[in-house]
Amino acid sequence: MNAQYALEALNFFMADVQAGIGPFLGVFLQAHGWLPQAIGTVMTLGGIAGMLATSPAGALVDATHHKRGIIVIAGVMTTLASLVLWVSHDYWMVASSQIFTAVTGAALGPAVTGVTLGIVKEKGFNRQFGRNQVANHAGNVIGAALSGWLGWRYGFGAVFVLAGVFGILTVISTLAIRRDAIDHDSARGLGESVPNEQEHASGFRVLLTCRPLLVLAASLAMFHLCNAAMLPLYGLAVVAAHQGEPNAFTAETIVVAQLVMVVAACLANRLIHRIGYWRVILITFLALPLRGLVAAMFITSWGVWPVQALDGIGAGLQSVAVPALVVRLLQGTGRVNVGQGVVMTFQAAGAALSPALGGVLAQHFGYASAFLVLGFVSTGSLALWMCFGSVNR
């Protein structure tokens, strides 16, 4: 198989693997008597584990020639960790599953970025990574739609079976990429000024020596602090209000967002060329406060359309613009995947705290208040980007 087609197939099937059972976890645990605060806390434990793993994972991807092996191992272990939830709903078993899913899943992002850069080089990266993200979001649409239908028809167990099938197809797609199709020097963004190979590849050292990368990472951390909790909280809010069937509605929230993300990912590269990275990322930061306001006002079955469309705009554009900007900033340093990893660490830090924050707000003040507070706090990322993000213009 052509390496680029295999890469797109990998991104398609990886979509259902990388997040485990994703947003279905909330309604799955709610159906077994869990309260919002406990659900948020266990998600946060996984988020913290993922946060700690992403920067070392990026360094590993830069250092090794076995990038396909990383993807295969991470895909298998992530799938197995998700399947554990089918067997036990004990708090610490669920927490352990989330931690293991996050740690192994943390390697997938930098590894796929490195493989993409190694196949198409810097010149073709933006275009190919945009195609990767279109495939990834399409995989999320199909996976969510199938999960919703299978969960409604056969129960939650079918969602876990589907995750296992997608895991197997992820491994097959990875092995379809020929080993010699990957240029490992290009995969790490190695230029003529070669770093000392004995130097420890510290993501935070890279971050502190590149101010534009630091501003980007800090802005994304605040964005994800407010964004990550909104999807699972909105699903819980609507189901709690008896406005929708748990499996079907959760699937709908994902499908709406991912369909918009497909369109956004298709347009992202064109927008970057026309208006630049800074303005594209600014659009994503503007969408989140509006999303929080709309979510607070419309906790109804049809409210999913505007709420998740706004999520699709933000996440769809970021999924292409952020990795492409990191490649541009660090090209020639040989530390591209370390940089990707440390930016993902900051994103994960915000995302890890988000479910706990959202769960506490929802349980003590109600879902509408939680959405309003998260939307208000998210304006911090907007302010930070507008004041200091001009270095990325």
Secondary structure, DSSP 8 states (H G I E B T S, - for coil): --HHHHHHHHHHHHHHHHTTTTTHHHHHHHHTT--HHHHHHHHHHHHHHHHHHHHHHHHHHHH-S-HHHHHHHHHHHHHHHHHHHHH---HHHHHHHHHHHHHHHHTHHHHHHHHHHHHHHHHHHHHHHHHHHHHHHHHHHHHHHHHHHHHHHH-THHHHHHHHHHHHHHHHHHHTS-GGG--HHHHTTB-SS---TTS---HHHHHHT-HHHHHHHHHHHHHHHHHTTHHHHHHHHHHHTT-S-HHHHHHHHHHHHHHHHHHHHHHHHHHHHHHHHHHHHHHHHHHHHHHHHHHHH--SSTTHHHHHHHHHHHHHHHHHHHHHHHHHHHTBBT-HHHHHHHHHHHHHHHHHHHHHHHHHHHHHH-HHHHHHHHHHHTHHHHHHHHHHGGGG-
